[in-house]
Amino acid sequence: DEKIHGAAFDADSSISCVLRPGVARLLNECREVGTAALLLSEELGEEESVKRAFLKAWGKSSDAGDVKMIKTLTEVDDPVINFRCLNSEFATPANNANDGSSDHDSLDEYDESIEFYNVQTKGRSPSPAFLLDSLRSVHIDPRGFGGSSGFGLGQWIEPRRSPMPARTVVFIGGDWGKSKDQSMGGEEKSTVYDRCAAARAAGCRVIYLEQPPDPTQQEIPVQDDTQTMALCDAVMSTLGNDNPRDLQPITLDAVSTPGDYWLNPPSPRDDIGNAVSVDDIVEWFRSEREMEEIIGEEGCVVSDDAVEGDEMSDEEMNKILADLDGL
């Protein structure tokens, strides 16, 4: 089993985020089973800025744990949680030299086959390019058939590799309304609907995390947005740690495929459920956004000569009026 938990957080020029109750527990479960987590920010910033925002949120969280715990998640050669933003430089992840049981020839062969779209802002949601490039930039330790601690332990151990989208879980949060992002030339920021559409087109499991109530903003309940609801595999208001007496918190095994809720893995689909080609979707968004940039830079210029040439003469107008009188 493999899971990448990507939660996209909107922010202004200073990237910020809030650590939801239960996130620290899920990250520790990732560390125990050898999988990875990604924190994705659709901002034009630096990965270190996203990391600092996460560490700041970790320090303010009541159930996050001590400093030693966060160091085991972020400050090692093979971190559990990885940070990506729109202008990240995606590269093939390095092999883990400490993994003596791995077939390094197989690893090299697989790594050479990894291709990145590397379209930066043109790959933001609803294009799946940013999400897929982020997945391909990390490695995981796939769990054996029957569980890494079960009867699959004695079987052939699959080498470290990048996660499969069909075995990836994407937790999504963010803004409902459209807003302009001045860092990207005034383009509209991606919304919850866009992110759900991107994860669905990538062939990932889509889970929306409802935002905590904010008295300063007018939130739109997800139940009132039927279009977005149709794109999600599940909508959750909590990860199960808000109430100390909650006996059924959301765990990695619960959201696995197969797991407590799903048996069959998802496949790339569009907004109405049709199967799609991921490469074709990425290329369509890339070309459309490239054309928008060209049109935006050149603008629309109409010369005075062209305007004058299109004006109708009195003689032409009289002929048209004469034809109308005959009707």
N, C-alpha and C positions, 0 to 999 in steps of 0.2 A: 504494500500500500504506500501511496505517496500523496502528500498534500502540501500545497503552497497556499498560505493564507495571505492574500493581498488586500489591504484596506486602503482605499484612496482617500486622502484628506485634502480638502480645498483650503487655501490660505491666501493671505495677501503676500506682499513682498517678503515678509518674515514668516517662513513656514512654521506652522504650529499644529499640534494634534493633542487629542485627549485619549488617554489609555483607558479603554473600557474595562470594567470588572470581568475577569476571566481570561483576558488576553495573556497575562503573565503565565497562567496555568497552562494554556494551550502552547505557548512557546516552550515551556519546560517539557511538555509531552513531545514536541518536535525534537528536542535535544535527545530525549531518551530513546526514540525510535530511529534516529538518524535521518530525519527529513529536514527540509529547509522552509523558511518563511520569508516572504517578501513584503516590504512596506513600499507601496507605489504612490508617488505624488505626481500628479499631472501639472507640474510647475516647471518653469525654466530656471532651475537653480542647481545647486551642487548636492551630490549625495551626502556630503558631510553636514550640510545644513539640515537635511531630512533626518540624519542620524542625531544631530544635536537636539532637534525638536522632540524626537522620540525619547531620548535620555532625560530631557526635561520633564516630559509627561510621566516617565517611569518614576522619577523622584517624587512626583506629586501624588502618585497612585497609592491607595491604602493597602492594596493586596499584592503589590509588585514584588516585594522581597528586598534583600539587602544589595549592597554594591557588588559583592562577590558573585551573586547570581547573574546580574546583568553583564558582568565581564565574561562569564562563560558563554553568554549568548552572542556577544558582539565583538569581543577583543581576542579572538583566536584566529589561527590560520584558516580554519574552515568554519566561519560563523554560522550560527543557526538562523539569525535574522539578517537579511540583506536589504539594502536601501537603493531604490532606483527613482530617477526623475526623467523628464522628457529628453533632456540633453545628456543623459548618461552615455558613456562610451562602452558599448556592449562588446564583450570579448569572450572567447571560449574559456570556460573555467579550467583552471590548472588541475592536473591529476593530483590525487592525494598520495604522496610518496609513502605515507605511513600505512597504507592499506596493503599489506603484504599478501593478502589472499586474492587480490584482483589480478586479472589478466591484463597487463599493461598494453599488450599488442592490440587487444580488443578495444581498450580504452582509447588508444591513439586513433584507431580506425573510426570509432564513433565520433570522436571529437572533431576530426577533419571533415565530417559530413555536416556539422552544424553550420547553418547559414543564418545571418541576421539581416533583417530588413533595413535597419539603421536609417529610418526616415524621420527621426526626431519629432518635431511638432506635427508633421504630416501623418504620424502614426498614433496620435492621441485618439481616445474613444470618440465616436463609436467604431473606429478602426481597431482591429485586434492586434496591430503591429507592436505597439508599446508593451502590451501584456505578454505576447509571445516572445519578444526579444528578451524581456526580463526573465522569463522562465528558462530560456536557453542559456542564460548567463550564469546559472548556478548548477551545482551537482548535488545529488542525493544518494543515499544508500538504500536501494529498493529492499523492501521487506520480503522474506521468503514466502513461498506458497504455504498457506496455513498459518502464517504469522511467523515473525522472526524468532520467536521463542517457542514455537510449536513444532509439529512434525516436519515442517519445511526446513528446519535448521540444518539437517544433515544432507540436504540436497545441494545441487550446484547453486552457488551464490552469484546472483547477477551483479555485474560490475557497476561501479558508480557511473551515473549518467545524469543527464538533464531530465526533469520531470516530463511525463506525458500530460498533455492538456486534459485528456479524458480522466486522469486521476488527480486533477488539480481542483481545489476548492477556492473560489474567490469570494471573499467577504467584501461587500461594497457599501460605502457610505458617501454622503456628500450633499451638495445643494440640489434643490428641486428646480429653482428658477434659473433663467438664463442671465448671465452677467458677463461683462466685458473684462478681458485680461489685457491690461496695457503692456505687459511684458511680451506679449505675442502680437503686437501691432493692433490691439483693440479687438482681437478675435473673441468670439464667445467661448466661455469656459464649458467644459463638458459637464453634463448633469448626471443624475442617478440613472436616468433612462439610457443615456449614451454609454455609461459604463456597463450596465447590464447587457446592452446589445453587443458590446465588444467582447465581453466574457462569453456570451452565448455563441457568437460567431467563431470564437477561438476553440470552442468545443469543451469548455470548462463547466464545472458545477457552479451555479450562481446562487449566492445567499445574500440577501439584503439585511443589513443591521439597521434597525430604526434608530434615528438620532435621539439622544437624550433631550427632554423638553428644554427649550430656551425661551424664557419669557420676553426676550428682546426681539425675537424673530417670529414671523408667522409661518409655522411649519405646515406642510401639506401632508396629512396622514397617507401612508402608502396604500391603504385600502381604497382611498379616493382616486388613486391613479391606476385605473385598471390596465392601461397599456404597459406600464412598468411591472405591475404584478404578474402579467402574462409572461414576462421574460425571466422571472425569478423561479428557481426551484424551491425556495423557501424564504420566508420573511420571519426574522427573529427580533424580538424586542430586547433580549438579554442573552448572554452566554451562560447564564446559570449561576453567577456568583454574586448577583445583587442582593439576594436574600440568603443569609447564613443557613437557613433551614431548607434550602433548595436541595432536594435529593437527586435531581436528574440534571446536572450541568451538561452543557454541550462539550463533548469530547472529540478527539480525532477519530476514534473508531466509530462514533455516532455519525459523522459526516463523510465517512469513507465510502467508496464504491467497490465492492459491495459492503454494506454496513447496516446500521439500524434502520435507515430510511430508504436507501436506494440499492437496487440490485444491479441494473444495467448501467454502464457508463454513458455519459452524454456524447453527442456528436455535434460538429459545427452546424448551426442552423441560423436562419435569418429571423426577422422579427415575427413572421407569421408561421414559423416552424418548418420551412423548406430547407432541405440540405443545400449547403453552399460550399464553394471552393474558397478556402481561406486566402490563398494567394491572390485570387481574382478580386476579393474584397479589399485587401490591402492595396493592390495596384489601383483600384478604382478611386479610393480615398486619396491616395498619393497624387494621382493625376488631377483630380478635381480641386484639391487644395493648392496644387501648383498653379493651376489655371486661375484660381481666385487671386493668388498673389500677383500673377502677371497682370490681370485686369485691374487689380487695385493700384499697382504701381503706374501703369500707363494711363488709367482713367478713361473717360469717354470724351473725346474732343470732336466737336462739330464745327466745321469752318463756315464762315459767313457766305462763301460762294455756294456751298452745298445747300444752305437754307434758301438763298435767293433762287437757286435753280429749281427748287421744289415748289416754289410759289406758283399759283395758278393765275394765268392771264385773264383779263376781262373777257376776251373772246371765247376762251375755253369755258369759263363760267356761264356765259350766255348760252352756249351750246347745250350744256348739261341742264340748265333751267328749261330750255325749249323742249328737250326730251321728256322732262318731268311733266310739262304741261300737257303733252300728248297722252300721258297715262291717266 
